[in-house]
Amino acid sequence: MLTRLKIIITLAIWFVSGAVAAEAVKIGMITTLSTKAGYLGEEIRDGFRLAMEQGGSKLGGVEVHLLVEDDGRKPERGKQIAERYIKR
């Protein structure tokens, strides 16, 4: 039982230390910024940016970069954007 506890504690410390030293994370946001519905996407984007600023551009201690793309209120365009980033 004591050995199992040691292993769990060691793994927990290892995961936490790895998260602190992690590289910056890129978060992608695909939303509508153009057309008449664009104001909704702008508010979502601006709200997320505000939350990031208040957190010092970090989530869970890891630096975050936000990538925003406009889908033009076209689902097929949103799919193309997502596929382009997945292939990277």
C-alpha positions as CSV (number, residue, x, y, z in Angstrom):
1,M,0.0,0.0,0.0
2,L,2.8,2.4,0.9
3,T,4.6,1.7,-2.4
4,R,1.4,2.4,-4.4
5,L,1.0,5.8,-2.5
6,K,4.6,6.7,-3.3
7,I,4.1,5.9,-7.0
8,I,0.9,8.0,-7.1
9,I,2.6,11.0,-5.4
10,T,5.6,10.7,-7.7
11,L,3.4,10.7,-10.8
12,A,1.4,13.7,-9.5
13,I,4.6,15.7,-8.9
14,W,5.9,14.7,-12.3
15,F,2.6,15.8,-14.0
16,V,2.5,19.1,-12.2
17,S,6.1,19.9,-12.8
18,G,5.6,19.1,-16.5
19,A,2.6,21.4,-16.8
20,V,4.5,24.3,-15.3
21,A,7.4,23.9,-17.7
22,A,5.1,23.3,-20.7
23,E,5.4,25.3,-23.9
24,A,2.8,27.9,-24.9
25,V,-0.5,26.5,-26.0
26,K,-2.4,27.7,-29.1
27,I,-6.2,27.9,-28.8
28,G,-8.1,28.2,-32.0
29,M,-11.5,30.0,-32.2
30,I,-13.6,29.8,-35.3
31,T,-16.5,32.2,-35.1
32,T,-18.5,34.5,-37.3
33,L,-16.9,38.0,-37.4
34,S,-18.4,39.2,-40.7
35,T,-22.0,39.5,-41.9
36,K,-24.9,40.8,-39.8
37,A,-24.3,38.2,-37.2
38,G,-20.7,39.2,-36.8
39,Y,-21.3,41.2,-33.6
40,L,-22.0,38.0,-31.8
41,G,-18.7,36.5,-32.7
42,E,-16.9,39.7,-31.9
43,E,-18.4,39.7,-28.4
44,I,-17.4,36.0,-27.9
45,R,-13.8,36.8,-29.1
46,D,-13.5,39.9,-27.0
47,G,-14.9,38.2,-23.9
48,F,-12.3,35.4,-24.3
49,R,-9.5,37.9,-24.8
50,L,-10.6,39.8,-21.7
51,A,-10.5,36.6,-19.6
52,M,-7.0,35.9,-21.0
53,E,-5.8,39.4,-20.1
54,Q,-7.1,39.1,-16.6
55,G,-5.3,35.8,-16.2
56,G,-2.0,37.2,-17.6
57,S,-2.5,35.3,-20.9
58,K,-2.2,32.0,-19.0
59,L,-4.5,29.1,-18.3
60,G,-3.5,26.8,-15.5
61,G,-0.1,28.4,-15.4
62,V,0.6,27.8,-19.1
63,E,1.0,30.6,-21.6
64,V,-1.8,30.7,-24.2
65,H,-1.9,32.2,-27.7
66,L,-5.4,32.8,-29.2
67,L,-5.9,32.2,-32.9
68,V,-9.1,33.6,-34.3
69,E,-10.6,32.9,-37.7
70,D,-13.8,34.1,-39.4
71,D,-16.1,31.5,-40.9
72,G,-18.3,34.1,-42.6
73,R,-21.3,32.3,-41.2
74,K,-20.6,29.4,-43.5
75,P,-20.3,25.9,-41.9
76,E,-18.2,24.6,-44.8
77,R,-15.7,27.5,-44.3
78,G,-15.5,26.7,-40.6
79,K,-14.7,23.0,-41.5
80,Q,-12.0,24.1,-43.9
81,I,-10.4,26.3,-41.3
82,A,-10.4,23.5,-38.7
83,E,-9.0,21.0,-41.1
84,R,-6.2,23.4,-42.1
85,Y,-5.1,23.7,-38.5
86,I,-5.4,20.0,-37.7
87,K,-3.0,19.2,-40.5
88,R,-0.3,21.4,-39.0
